[in-house]
Amino acid sequence: MSRVCELTGKGRQIGHNVSHANNKTKRTFLPNLQAVTLMSEALGRSVRLKVSTHGLRSVEHVGGLDNWLLKSSDSDLSLRARRLKRDVAKKVSEAAAA
């Protein structure tokens, strides 16, 4: 599994280690990924995702996983998150119709 946040799409970046003599060697900067369990209120179950700490703060700021999924674009989300978004949207539309 690649080291990419499933909610924000944040992945690795490439840069240089720079020595005192200004020698440059390639290196990678990895996102701070955490395996977290987030609760989906619309689905009534918990979901385990690999999320960056920045993405986790953003999800909490927006008001939860369901709100984050409905507001985010599909291009940033992983395949699992897109499926989850589809299920949440379906449940929310069913609840609004009833």
C-alpha positions in Angstrom: 0.0 0.0 0.0 1.4 3.4 -0.9 2.0 6.1 1.6 -0.9 8.3 0.7 -3.6 9.8 2.8 -7.0 8.2 1.9 -8.9 11.4 2.5 -6.7 14.3 1.4 -4.5 12.6 -1.2 -1.4 13.9 0.5 1.6 11.8 -0.5 5.3 11.8 -0.4 7.4 14.7 -1.6 10.9 14.7 -3.0 13.7 17.0 -2.0 17.4 17.2 -1.0 19.5 16.7 2.0 21.9 19.7 1.9 25.2 19.4 3.7 27.3 22.2 5.1 29.4 21.9 2.0 26.2 22.4 -0.1 26.3 18.8 -1.4 22.8 17.7 -2.3 21.5 14.1 -2.0 17.9 13.0 -2.9 15.5 12.2 -0.1 11.8 11.8 0.4 9.5 13.6 2.8 6.7 11.2 4.0 3.3 12.3 5.3 2.5 11.6 9.0 0.0 8.8 8.3 -2.0 7.2 11.1 -4.3 4.2 11.0 -7.5 5.6 12.6 -11.0 4.4 13.1 -13.5 7.1 12.2 -17.2 6.9 13.0 -19.7 7.4 10.2 -23.0 8.7 11.7 -25.0 8.2 8.5 -23.9 4.5 8.1 -23.9 3.8 11.8 -20.6 2.1 11.8 -16.9 2.8 12.2 -14.4 2.8 9.3 -10.7 2.2 9.5 -8.6 4.5 7.2 -5.0 5.6 6.8 -5.2 9.3 7.3 -2.6 12.0 7.6 -2.7 14.0 10.8 -3.4 17.1 8.8 -6.4 15.3 7.2 -7.6 14.2 10.6 -7.6 17.7 11.9 -9.5 18.8 8.8 -12.1 16.1 9.2 -12.7 17.2 12.8 -12.9 20.9 11.8 -15.5 20.2 9.2 -17.7 18.2 11.6 -17.0 14.6 11.0 -16.3 12.0 8.4 -19.7 12.2 6.7 -19.4 16.0 6.1 -15.8 15.7 4.9 -16.7 13.0 2.4 -19.7 14.9 1.0 -17.7 18.1 0.6 -14.5 16.7 -0.9 -13.9 16.0 -4.5 -13.4 12.5 -5.8 -10.0 13.1 -7.2 -8.5 13.5 -3.7 -10.1 10.4 -2.3 -8.9 6.9 -2.4 -11.0 4.1 -4.0 -12.2 3.0 -0.5 -13.1 6.5 0.4 -15.0 7.1 -2.8 -17.1 4.0 -2.2 -17.7 5.2 1.4 -18.7 8.6 0.0 -21.2 6.9 -2.3 -22.7 4.9 0.5 -23.0 8.0 2.8 -24.6 10.1 0.0 -27.1 7.3 -0.6 -28.0 7.1 3.1 -28.3 10.9 3.4 -30.6 11.1 0.4 -32.8 8.3 1.7 -33.1 10.1 5.1 -34.0 13.3 3.4 -36.6 11.7 1.3 -38.3 10.0 4.3 
